[in-house]
Amino acid sequence: MTSTATRIMTSTATSLIRVSSPLGRLELTSDEEQILSLSIERGGHLPLDGAPEVHSPVLDEAARQLGEYFAGRRTAFDLPVRLAGGTEFQQAVWNRLAQIGFGEFLSYGELGLEIGRPGSGRAIGGAVGANPVPIIIACHRVLASNGRITGYSGGNGIPTKVWLLDHEGIGHVA
């Protein structure tokens, strides 16, 4: 286990699992009661690849619900999530992301207006990209005002976002 993985596992997360998905492997962490992070494999690697898996009921439930989502049988997650470590601004963005329903989307500008920060498109994009629990807190549902995909920080980037949007039937311009 790397020293970074050790520090992360001992300072915040107590549980860790990896699950397969159509996007590659997913890595989830929890503090036993709440999900702390979800990472999508990028280039064959996950942030805590060196750490052993430690199952917990909340992570096992997350794996089950993610499996249903990818199979097209789930449109909303019912999981406890702790969105820790973000600024007040990031927290506002993440909380609004959590309210966007399956198959729906917002533009970066609309998101800024809704949280009282009009004209903050670039900052909104940064906060969306810093979301620690993608898919469950669906940051892929944010697009440019013209429907364009402007980026995605999870997995393999834009192809990952395209897959998620297509899976939910959200029209977009690549």
BAPAFI-530297 format. One line per field, with one value per atom (N, C-alpha, C): x, z, y; atom name; residue in three letters; residue number from 1. Coordinates in steps of 0.02 Angstrom, whole numbers. Atoms other than C-alpha are relative to their C-alpha. Layout:
<sites>
xx	(X ...)
zz	(Z ...)
yy	(Y ...)
vexpa	(CA ...)
kemi	(ALA ...)
voba	(NUM ...)
</sites>
This chain:
<sites>
xx	(42 0 45 -40 67 -13 10 90 -61 59 -44 -62 58 -167 -7 4 -124 -28 23 -151 -74 70 -318 -43 40 -380 -3 1 -331 -27 22 -377 -74 71 -552 -39 38 -610 21 -14 -625 -17 20 -699 15 -17 -653 -20 14 -721 11 -5 -696 -53 50 -833 10 -3 -840 -60 55 -945 14 -12 -968 52 -49 -852 69 -62 -713 -12 8 -680 -19 18 -757 28 -26 -680 -40 41 -789 30 -22 -741 -57 50 -845 32 -19 -832 -43 45 -944 -73 70 -1102 -18 13 -1084 54 -47 -1003 39 -44 -854 24 -27 -791 -19 7 -817 49 -48 -676 -12 7 -689 70 -65 -540 22 -29 -427 67 -62 -292 19 -13 -309 17 -20 -279 -57 44 -380 42 -41 -321 28 -21 -310 14 -13 -258 42 -43 -129 -33 33 -253 -44 44 -345 -73 71 -533 -22 31 -630 -74 71 -816 -37 46 -954 -70 68 -1143 -17 17 -1155 34 -33 -1027 -29 32 -1107 -67 63 -1274 13 -18 -1191 17 -17 -1120 -62 63 -1293 -38 37 -1375 35 -36 -1238 -11 14 -1263 -69 68 -1449 -2 -3 -1412 30 -32 -1294 -42 43 -1420 -65 59 -1554 -61 55 -1660 -6 1 -1624 11 -7 -1648 18 -19 -1611 37 -37 -1489 -28 23 -1542 57 -61 -1374 21 -26 -1301 68 -62 -1163 23 -29 -1047 44 -38 -986 46 -46 -837 57 -61 -687 -7 8 -762 -11 14 -777 -76 72 -946 -30 22 -962 -7 4 -921 -57 55 -1043 -67 62 -1181 -10 4 -1142 -17 12 -1135 -70 68 -1298 -52 46 -1384 6 -9 -1308 -42 36 -1388 -75 72 -1560 -18 15 -1544 -20 26 -1650 28 -19 -1612 -31 25 -1627 -8 4 -1625 70 -65 -1487 -10 -4 -1439 60 -60 -1321 41 -42 -1174 -29 30 -1258 -62 60 -1424 20 -24 -1331 25 -25 -1242 -57 58 -1407 -36 38 -1490 34 -34 -1355 20 -13 -1347 68 -66 -1184 -2 3 -1232 68 -62 -1087 62 -56 -979 12 -4 -973 64 -65 -788 6 -3 -798 -50 49 -955 31 -32 -860 52 -51 -718 -31 33 -837 -33 30 -930 54 -55 -764 31 -28 -714 -48 50 -870 32 -33 -804 -40 42 -949 -37 34 -984 -45 52 -1126 -54 50 -1213 -24 15 -1206 18 -8 -1230 26 -31 -1108 -1 3 -1122 -62 62 -1294 5 -10 -1218 35 -24 -1189 5 0 -1150 -71 68 -1304 -24 18 -1299 -1 1 -1296 67 -67 -1110 29 -39 -1001 66 -60 -861 57 -52 -765 -31 22 -776 64 -61 -648 2 2 -704 20 -17 -639 42 -37 -582 -24 20 -654 -64 60 -777 -33 34 -807 -40 37 -860 -65 59 -980 -50 44 -1050 -37 33 -1085 -55 49 -1175 -61 55 -1279 -42 36 -1325 -40 33 -1369 -65 59 -1493 -44 40 -1558 2 -8 -1494 33 -28 -1469 58 -60 -1301 35 -43 -1176 71 -68 -1007 53)
zz	(0 0 0 3 -45 62 -58 90 -9 12 8 14 -12 9 74 -72 190 35 -31 239 -12 17 149 38 -33 220 76 -73 400 23 -23 405 -12 13 330 -13 20 247 41 -35 340 -43 44 198 -73 70 15 -40 47 -127 -71 72 -314 -34 37 -434 -75 73 -621 -24 31 -731 -74 72 -916 -12 6 -883 22 -30 -808 74 -72 -626 36 -44 -495 69 -67 -324 46 -48 -178 69 -70 -2 44 -48 154 69 -71 339 40 -27 374 -5 0 374 -63 57 224 -53 55 53 -3 1 43 -70 67 -134 -48 54 -300 -54 53 -427 -58 60 -606 -28 25 -676 -58 54 -787 -19 24 -892 38 -36 -796 73 -70 -627 39 -48 -475 55 -49 -337 56 -57 -203 -21 26 -311 48 -45 -180 65 -64 -36 -5 1 11 7 -7 -2 71 -65 160 -10 14 135 60 -52 232 -30 27 217 -47 42 144 -69 64 8 -39 34 -32 -30 26 -52 -59 56 -163 -62 56 -272 -32 26 -288 -39 35 -334 -64 62 -459 -53 47 -540 -32 26 -557 -47 43 -629 -68 64 -761 -40 35 -803 -24 21 -832 44 -46 -682 57 -54 -568 -30 24 -600 56 -56 -425 52 -52 -289 68 -68 -109 46 -37 -22 42 -40 120 -26 28 52 45 -36 147 -49 46 35 41 -44 139 -39 27 104 -49 48 -15 33 -24 3 5 -4 41 -70 70 -145 -31 27 -195 30 -33 -67 -30 30 -141 -69 67 -316 7 -7 -258 25 -25 -162 -56 57 -319 -49 44 -424 23 -28 -308 -14 13 -355 -74 72 -544 -11 9 -591 -60 55 -707 -65 65 -889 -5 0 -841 -3 -1 -861 14 -10 -817 -38 28 -901 59 -51 -804 21 -15 -815 44 -41 -746 71 -65 -605 40 -34 -563 23 -20 -562 60 -53 -451 68 -65 -317 17 -15 -324 -23 26 -422 -76 73 -598 -26 31 -716 26 -29 -624 -36 38 -763 10 -8 -747 70 -69 -557 10 -3 -575 -30 32 -695 45 -46 -570 58 -56 -429 -23 27 -538 -9 10 -584 64 -64 -401 40 -34 -355 20 -22 -248 -11 7 -287 -67 65 -475 -8 16 -546 53 -54 -376 8 5 -370 -71 72 -556 -33 32 -616 -76 73 -792 -30 24 -805 -8 11 -824 -67 68 -1001 -13 21 -1089 -21 16 -1130 -69 67 -1311 -4 -2 -1255 -11 11 -1285 64 -55 -1176 0 -3 -1117 37 -36 -1014 50 -53 -883 33 -34 -750 21 -21 -714 -55 47 -797 -58 60 -975 -28 21 -982 -40 40 -1118 -22 18 -1180 59 -58 -1002 8 -6 -995 -55 56 -1168 16 -17 -1108 51 -53 -952 -27 30 -1050 -45 45 -1182 40 -43 -1046 29 -29 -973 -53 53 -1143 0 -1 -1119 -65 62 -1285 13 -9 -1307 -66 58 -1432 23 -21 -1420 -26)
yy	(-58 0 61 -61 171 42 -43 302 44 -40 409 -41 43 264 -13 12 228 61 -62 410 10 -9 419 -50 51 255 10 -7 295 67 -65 479 13 -13 474 -63 59 315 -61 63 152 -60 54 50 19 -10 29 -61 55 -76 24 -13 -88 -43 37 -139 13 -7 -168 39 -36 -56 7 -12 -16 55 -55 134 -21 24 28 -12 12 -9 65 -55 103 -16 8 130 45 -38 184 -6 1 232 24 -22 258 4 -3 296 -49 51 145 20 -22 252 40 -42 367 -10 4 361 65 -58 478 17 -12 455 -56 48 369 23 -15 363 -48 40 300 -12 19 207 44 -39 312 -31 29 232 -64 62 68 8 -13 150 32 -32 200 31 -34 316 -44 41 181 -72 68 32 -42 38 -18 -20 13 -24 -62 58 -184 21 -14 -191 -17 11 -176 15 -9 -204 29 -24 -118 -4 4 -128 58 -56 48 -6 8 9 -59 55 -158 21 -27 -68 46 -44 63 -42 44 -76 -29 28 -153 52 -52 12 23 -17 56 -53 54 -114 8 -11 -77 61 -60 96 -18 18 26 -49 47 -111 33 -36 22 -11 14 -31 50 -49 118 69 -69 304 49 -43 373 -43 34 326 19 -10 306 -22 16 311 60 -55 414 21 -27 526 58 -57 643 38 -43 783 43 -35 834 31 -27 941 57 -53 1066 68 -68 1253 9 -15 1331 3 -5 1370 -69 68 1191 -39 34 1124 20 -24 1233 -32 31 1167 -74 72 985 -15 11 1000 10 -10 1068 -57 57 929 -59 57 803 3 -9 872 -9 8 849 -73 68 698 -36 43 554 26 -23 609 75 -73 794 30 -34 921 73 -73 1099 25 -31 1219 27 -31 1290 67 -65 1460 -6 11 1396 -21 22 1311 60 -60 1474 45 -41 1570 -31 34 1440 2 -3 1449 72 -70 1639 25 -21 1653 6 -9 1712 24 -21 1736 -36 38 1609 -66 63 1480 -38 35 1441 -29 25 1425 -57 55 1318 -62 57 1206 -32 27 1188 -37 34 1144 -65 61 1019 -53 47 939 -27 22 926 -44 42 825 -66 61 681 -64 60 563 2 -1 566 -61 49 461 3 -3 455 72 -72 645 18 3 666 64 -58 799 -5 8 726 33 -30 809 75 -72 983 9 -12 1046 75 -70 1209 18 -22 1314 -24 24 1252 -76 73 1068 -32 28 1048 -28 28 940 39 -41 1052 -34 37 924 -46 45 790 -27 19 748 -74 70 569 -48 53 412 24 -20 441 66 -67 616 1 -10 663 -66 62 483 -30 24 438 39 -42 585 -16 17 541 -65 64 362 12 -13 425 38 -38 552 -44 46 423 -51 48 298 28 -32 423 34 -30 482 75 -72 659 22 -25 747 46 -41 832 8 -11 897 -15 20 812 48)
vexpa	(N CA C N CA C N CA C N CA C N CA C N CA C N CA C N CA C N CA C N CA C N CA C N CA C N CA C N CA C N CA C N CA C N CA C N CA C N CA C N CA C N CA C N CA C N CA C N CA C N CA C N CA C N CA C N CA C N CA C N CA C N CA C N CA C N CA C N CA C N CA C N CA C N CA C N CA C N CA C N CA C N CA C N CA C N CA C N CA C N CA C N CA C N CA C N CA C N CA C N CA C N CA C N CA C N CA C N CA C N CA C N CA C N CA C N CA C N CA C N CA C N CA C N CA C N CA C N CA C N CA C N CA C N CA C N CA C N CA C N CA C N CA C N CA C N CA C N CA C N CA C N CA C N CA C N CA C N CA C N CA C N CA C N CA C N CA C N CA C N CA C N CA C N CA C N CA C N CA C N CA C N CA C N CA C N CA C N CA C N CA C N CA C N CA C N CA C N CA C N CA C N CA C N CA C N CA C N CA C N CA C N CA C N CA C N CA C N CA C N CA C N CA C N CA C N CA C N CA C N CA C N CA C N CA C N CA C N CA C N CA C N CA C N CA C N CA C N CA C N CA C N CA C N CA C N CA C N CA C N CA C N CA C N CA C N CA C N CA C N CA C N CA C N CA C N CA C N CA C N CA C N CA C N CA C N CA C N CA C N CA C N CA C N CA C N CA C N CA C N CA C N CA C N CA C N CA C N CA C N CA C N CA C N CA C N CA C N CA C N CA C N CA C N CA C N CA C N CA C N CA C N CA C N CA C N CA C N CA C N CA C N CA C N CA C N CA C N CA C)
kemi	(MET MET MET THR THR THR SER SER SER THR THR THR ALA ALA ALA THR THR THR ARG ARG ARG ILE ILE ILE MET MET MET THR THR THR SER SER SER THR THR THR ALA ALA ALA THR THR THR SER SER SER LEU LEU LEU ILE ILE ILE ARG ARG ARG VAL VAL VAL SER SER SER SER SER SER PRO PRO PRO LEU LEU LEU GLY GLY GLY ARG ARG ARG LEU LEU LEU GLU GLU GLU LEU LEU LEU THR THR THR SER SER SER ASP ASP ASP GLU GLU GLU GLU GLU GLU GLN GLN GLN ILE ILE ILE LEU LEU LEU SER SER SER LEU LEU LEU SER SER SER ILE ILE ILE GLU GLU GLU ARG ARG ARG GLY GLY GLY GLY GLY GLY HIS HIS HIS LEU LEU LEU PRO PRO PRO LEU LEU LEU ASP ASP ASP GLY GLY GLY ALA ALA ALA PRO PRO PRO GLU GLU GLU VAL VAL VAL HIS HIS HIS SER SER SER PRO PRO PRO VAL VAL VAL LEU LEU LEU ASP ASP ASP GLU GLU GLU ALA ALA ALA ALA ALA ALA ARG ARG ARG GLN GLN GLN LEU LEU LEU GLY GLY GLY GLU GLU GLU TYR TYR TYR PHE PHE PHE ALA ALA ALA GLY GLY GLY ARG ARG ARG ARG ARG ARG THR THR THR ALA ALA ALA PHE PHE PHE ASP ASP ASP LEU LEU LEU PRO PRO PRO VAL VAL VAL ARG ARG ARG LEU LEU LEU ALA ALA ALA GLY GLY GLY GLY GLY GLY THR THR THR GLU GLU GLU PHE PHE PHE GLN GLN GLN GLN GLN GLN ALA ALA ALA VAL VAL VAL TRP TRP TRP ASN ASN ASN ARG ARG ARG LEU LEU LEU ALA ALA ALA GLN GLN GLN ILE ILE ILE GLY GLY GLY PHE PHE PHE GLY GLY GLY GLU GLU GLU PHE PHE PHE LEU LEU LEU SER SER SER TYR TYR TYR GLY GLY GLY GLU GLU GLU LEU LEU LEU GLY GLY GLY LEU LEU LEU GLU GLU GLU ILE ILE ILE GLY GLY GLY ARG ARG ARG PRO PRO PRO GLY GLY GLY SER SER SER GLY GLY GLY ARG ARG ARG ALA ALA ALA ILE ILE ILE GLY GLY GLY GLY GLY GLY ALA ALA ALA VAL VAL VAL GLY GLY GLY ALA ALA ALA ASN ASN ASN PRO PRO PRO VAL VAL VAL PRO PRO PRO ILE ILE ILE ILE ILE ILE ILE ILE ILE ALA ALA ALA CYS CYS CYS HIS HIS HIS ARG ARG ARG VAL VAL VAL LEU LEU LEU ALA ALA ALA SER SER SER ASN ASN ASN GLY GLY GLY ARG ARG ARG ILE ILE ILE THR THR THR GLY GLY GLY TYR TYR TYR SER SER SER GLY GLY GLY GLY GLY GLY ASN ASN ASN GLY GLY GLY ILE ILE ILE PRO PRO PRO THR THR THR LYS LYS LYS VAL VAL VAL TRP TRP TRP LEU LEU LEU LEU LEU LEU ASP ASP ASP HIS HIS HIS GLU GLU GLU GLY GLY GLY ILE ILE ILE GLY GLY GLY HIS HIS HIS VAL VAL VAL ALA ALA ALA)
voba	(1 1 1 2 2 2 3 3 3 4 4 4 5 5 5 6 6 6 7 7 7 8 8 8 9 9 9 10 10 10 11 11 11 12 12 12 13 13 13 14 14 14 15 15 15 16 16 16 17 17 17 18 18 18 19 19 19 20 20 20 21 21 21 22 22 22 23 23 23 24 24 24 25 25 25 26 26 26 27 27 27 28 28 28 29 29 29 30 30 30 31 31 31 32 32 32 33 33 33 34 34 34 35 35 35 36 36 36 37 37 37 38 38 38 39 39 39 40 40 40 41 41 41 42 42 42 43 43 43 44 44 44 45 45 45 46 46 46 47 47 47 48 48 48 49 49 49 50 50 50 51 51 51 52 52 52 53 53 53 54 54 54 55 55 55 56 56 56 57 57 57 58 58 58 59 59 59 60 60 60 61 61 61 62 62 62 63 63 63 64 64 64 65 65 65 66 66 66 67 67 67 68 68 68 69 69 69 70 70 70 71 71 71 72 72 72 73 73 73 74 74 74 75 75 75 76 76 76 77 77 77 78 78 78 79 79 79 80 80 80 81 81 81 82 82 82 83 83 83 84 84 84 85 85 85 86 86 86 87 87 87 88 88 88 89 89 89 90 90 90 91 91 91 92 92 92 93 93 93 94 94 94 95 95 95 96 96 96 97 97 97 98 98 98 99 99 99 100 100 100 101 101 101 102 102 102 103 103 103 104 104 104 105 105 105 106 106 106 107 107 107 108 108 108 109 109 109 110 110 110 111 111 111 112 112 112 113 113 113 114 114 114 115 115 115 116 116 116 117 117 117 118 118 118 119 119 119 120 120 120 121 121 121 122 122 122 123 123 123 124 124 124 125 125 125 126 126 126 127 127 127 128 128 128 129 129 129 130 130 130 131 131 131 132 132 132 133 133 133 134 134 134 135 135 135 136 136 136 137 137 137 138 138 138 139 139 139 140 140 140 141 141 141 142 142 142 143 143 143 144 144 144 145 145 145 146 146 146 147 147 147 148 148 148 149 149 149 150 150 150 151 151 151 152 152 152 153 153 153 154 154 154 155 155 155 156 156 156 157 157 157 158 158 158 159 159 159 160 160 160 161 161 161 162 162 162 163 163 163 164 164 164 165 165 165 166 166 166 167 167 167 168 168 168 169 169 169 170 170 170 171 171 171 172 172 172 173 173 173 174 174 174)
</sites>
